[in-house]
Structure formats: C-alpha cells, structure tokens
Amino acid sequence: MTILETRTGQIAPTAGPVIDLEQERQEILKRYRRLLRSAKPMLKDNDAKLIKKAFNTSAEAHKEMRRRSGEPYIYHPLAVAQIAIDEIGLGPTSLVAALLHDVVEDTDTTIEDIDRAFGPKVARIIDGLTKISGIFEYGTSQQAENFRKMLLTLSDDVRVILIKLADRLHNMRTLESMPRDKQLKIAAETIYIYAPLAHRLGLYAIKSELEDLYLKHVEPEAFKDIARKLRETRLSRDRFIGKFIEPIDKDLRETGISFVVKGRPKSIYSIWTKLNKSKKPFEEIYDLFAVRIILDVPPDQEKAACWRAYSIVTDHYKPNPDRLKDWISTPRTNGYESLHTTVMSKLGQWVEVQIRTERMNEIAEKGYAAHWKYKGNDTKTGEGIEAWISQVRDMIESAGSGDKKGAIEFVDDFRSNLYSEEVFVFTPKGDLKVLQRGATALDFAFDIHTQIGAKCMAAKVNNTLVPLSHVLQNGDQVEVITSNRQKPNEDWLRFVVTSKAKTKIKDLIKEDNKRFVTDGRDLVQKKLKTLRLEMTNETINQLRAYFGSKTTDDFFYRVGKGHIDVAELKKFKAEKDAKENRANKLNTDGVTDAKAVVKELKKIHGERTDADMLLIGEDMDRVDYTLSKCCNPISGDDVFGFVTINDGIKIHRVTCPNAVELMSNHGNRILKAKWTSQKESAFLCGLRITGTDRMGLVNDVTRVISNELSINMRSVTIDSTDGIFEGNIRLYVQDTSHLETLVRKLERVPGVFDVIRFD
Ligand code: MN
C-alpha cells in the first residue's frame, strides 16, 4: 500500500487555492503511466516491478513535500525519469535511479535502504547524484577540482551525469517559481557547465534548450525580443526557404531517395550570441536559420546519398568553399555526423545547408544513446548503453590529470568548444555581462558605460580589490571603483581587449592630448622668450630632435604633459651655444643619449683595458671620489667619473641629465669608471610606488621592504587621495640587482600598479 492509494480528501494550505488531493492523485498516476508507456519497449524480466517499487518508494518518501510551485514533489522525479527515457534514451536502471534521485538527499531514506531494495547498481547512481548536489559551485579552482571529482570518482557510472542533466533540465524548465537570486545562480551554473557538458556528450537538443532557458531567465527582455522578432519574420522567412528549396526539392525527388527538407530557425540563444558578437541589429542578421535535408536511406548508402544531395544543392547555389564541413567522413568526437555547407542564395544571402540521414539526425539530437541504438546494439539488453557509458567515461578520464591545474583545464575544456571567445561575469546586482575572453576589469567598466570606464580606478572582483588590468574569469562578480581624478592613459591600451574599450580609450586620449599639445606650445613659447630665442620652425625642430620626439606635436605634448620640464630648455640653449663655440673640438653633432655618451667616453680615452679604469667600490678610502647627488648612482649602474675642480672625482650615471653637458663641454675631465665586486655597501636610492589605496597597503609595502629583503628605509612619504596611493620611499640598497628584486616584489603587492626609481 502506498500513500497514493490511501490518501484522499482535501487539504487547504495556509495560502493559495484549495488542493483537490484526489485529482492530484489521478494526475500523478497519469504521469506515471505515461512514463511506463515510454519505457515499455525496453523492459525485460522484472524491470516493471522494480520501476513500480521505485515509484512507490519515491512517492512515499516525498509525500509531504511540495515543489516551490505548489505541485506535489513527485512530479519532479517523474519528469526527470521521463526526460531520461525520451530525450536521452536511457534504460530501465536509469529510470529507477531517476525516480529515486532526490530521495536520499531530501528524506530519511539512506543509501543502504536503496541498496537493500534496488541493488548496488542503483544505489551507486543515487549515491553519486546525492554527492553532486551542493558540491558544485562555479568559480574557483577548488570547485573545478570538485567538479572533476564528481565526474570521475563519484560517477563510476556516467548515468549519474546524464540523470543530473535530466534533473537540471527539468529544474530549468520550472525555474519560474524560484526566487530571483536562485534563478540567477542556477542559470549561471547551467550556462557555465551543464550546457557545455550536454554539448560534449552530443545532447544537442538538451544543450540548446538549456541555453535558451538560461537566456529566458537571465536576459528576459532580450529573449522575448528575439522570440517576438522570430515570430514576426516567420512568414517571410518561410517564403524565402520555400523558394530556396524548390529546385533542390525537385531534383532530389528525381533521385528516388525519400527525404524531408526543413528550414530550422537557430536557437534564440545562438541568435542572441550572434547579435552580441556582430553588434548588428536583428534585421541585419541573415543566418537565422539553417536548411536541413534529412535523407532516409539504408546504412550502407548514407555517405553516397549525402554527397549526392550536396551535389544537387551546389548545382543550384554557389558554395562558400571555406564553409564545407564533412563530419560524415570524420564524425566529431561527441558522435555528431553531418555534412554542412554554406551557399549563396539568389537573393544574395548566405544560407547554411545541413545534409544528414535520419540516423545521423537522431544522434545529433539525442547523442550517443541514439547512436548505440542505431549501431545495431540491442538496447533491450542494455549493452549498447553500457558500451556508450564506458566510452564517455574514457573521454572524461583522458581529459585531465589529477592535479588542480588539470582540473581547471578539464572544466575549461568542456566549455572551450562553445565558449572559447567569451567570459561570463556579473555586476554587483547580478546582471550578466558577456565579454570577450581575456577581458579585464577595465573592459568591464567600459562595457557598463564610457564614463565609468574613463573614471575607473580599480575594481573589486569577488570582493577583492584588483588593478584595472585584472583578467576576468567566468562567474566573477565585478564592482567598478571610480574616481573623478582618474583619466584614461595609453597604458590602458596595453591590457584592454574589447574593441569598445580600445576605441573609447583612444578617443578620450586624443581629446586629452589636444589640450596638452596647446598647453605645451604655450609653455615653450614663454620659455623661449625668456631665453631670448625666437620660436622659429628651425628652433622647434632642433628642440624636437634634442628631446628625441618624433613630431613637433609630440614634443609639445610631452612638455604640456610635464614629461619634459621647460627648465631643460636652458640646457638646450647652453648646448646650442656651446656647440657653436666649440666648433670642431669634438667631432660630434651633439650627444643625446646614454649610448652616445658611452661612445664619447671611448673616443676621449681610447679603448683601455679595465685595469686603467677607475674602479669604484674597493678602494673607497684610497681614491677620492663621491657619488653625485644629481643622479644617485648605485652599484651596478653604468657610470663615469668626472674630475671636479674642488670636489675631487664625482661619479655620475651615464643616464644622468647632466651627462650630456659634462661630456660635451669638459670631455677631457671625464674618467671611465666601473663598479668592482659587489660589496656590502649600501646606496641610497628612491622609489616611487603608485597604486590603489586599500586597507593595509602601506603595511604590505613596508613589510616587503624591511622584512623580506632587510633593506633600510631612510624616509617614507605616502600620499593618498581618492583612493590613489603614491609613496615616495628612500632606502639603502646594495646594487641594481638588489634593487630590481625589490621592485619586482613590490610590483607583486596587490594594489600596486607601478614602481619607478627616482633620483
Ligand atoms: Mn532533482
């Protein structure tokens, strides 16, 4: 006796309509009988008895439970079992497991109970299904590993995954009654893993439905919009398809092969993806449908018949040679077979034509289960399914190794076919944004709004502060942090990937640059006046060359931006004058950079051996030299010595701003110099650290400096405005490599954007 046979009467829930229990009981039985009818062709021995027992067990266990919609809970296991049979093609064992799939998780029934009543096979599947729920959360490496574990160790039997897919499909079909946050979470998981999984297993119909349901709940407006437009354009599309297939239909008839030709609209989700990718309006998307020719031929004639149909199609329409896909000679790994071509219609639109047989079509829709049915394996014995299951298992096993990285790659791999170009992320409110893979926090900001992008200073990803260049991962929740002081700069172009962000940044910079060029020109003009130089084209051009700019605009821009200090124009004038005075003393037209300085040193001294050089570091007390204040050289820097009149020898870096002047005017007082072995001596140097301010950043920075490298700081000044952090730190380092190590470590501190040395 079960509850279904004994419970009668009516109950009135606290809210909602009165429920007619008798009517409900009838409905449950109706659904159960429908399930039995579907399963009947594959039942053997005492399968029917087992199914009945499973149904009764499940109904009894869930008797007090209702779904969120108010319906009796048993509707759900019944529906999952129906999907497993009808849409995946699974057999009696799976049907039993599907009926019982939520029993252990949601009720007092234990795995041991199931084992005793239904045997170890069913118990193992239920055990796997029970363990899956709750284990999978998208996002992190641990979860990727969990997911893979679920697929590998928990699912000794791939039926676990297939029933899980059926379960997910039914939950997606009934998502309406869930609260919004649950809807989003379930939908995100679905698009992130279940749809790709269905794809990988060759379950195209389920894959498309999952995707469409995802869109329907996450982007309801877009979904409705596309669905409506598809409806509205249906007549004209049908007319177009009718016209298109007319000549093909006629010729195919003459071959005597029986066939059907259909114009199939693509899924709403795939149209949505296309709209997003192409940025074109719906009206301009032409490949909204594919023409499918399905041939009914015996197995040994399949290939020839398909190519014959191909030949007929291309007799009438010119094919695009790049779009021919022959998955008949080489089926896809998930079992998909079909011949695809894209041809030019008489109206000048490309039309995709898929040619396949009935058998291939069923595989395409239902995947391997259908495949094995056609392979001649008798599904009644269950052997076909078993063979298929072991094949799927092999596929999962070979897909990744046991380590964590392997697990992530494995999960990625599932999605790679379908979603390689996209990353799914969420706004703080849970709205989904689809961006190009590799997109950064800054891309996200620009995707929201140009002004948000322009003012974007940092972002929080899953509540952790990250720099603008942070690459987003699927499932990330991104919050943009803006500042009115922020401005787009060229550096941003190095890491954004979306064309939207790139274009906007370039535009904004161009806008900004114009102002700097004007400002720079004004500054130069004023300065030249005080130097009593005329602002002629020649002077400007000399200045441009002197400061190593490619164009005069670029020169002005650098001045306007403050990269070139107008005070340096004085040096330019001094050199210009000196050059004119000095005539041919130095056989050079101006020394402009460090390399040229080194060359100049050689010219002055000839090629000497190292022994002749001033060695700095060892004979600190024997040789009278000091390190110049203007460029603060440290051990390892490229340096030269300069003999001063009163101060002994001064050591300068070859990149010192004064090097050019010293070299040009006092060549005879220059000494070649080199550092000797790296001694434990300390050199003072300055580092400017910029980044995003956050709690504890100062502490992290100073900890790196003092703890990790035992460096002494002499002074620290930290300035923080609007969340932008700027620290000027003067510290003692041993040499350049020591300094480099420190800089690298500092750059790794979260929130730090840039570390530069200053003099
Ligand atoms: Mn369920």
Residues whose N, C-alpha, C, O or C-beta is under 5 A from the ligand:
A	BS01	MN	D102 D167
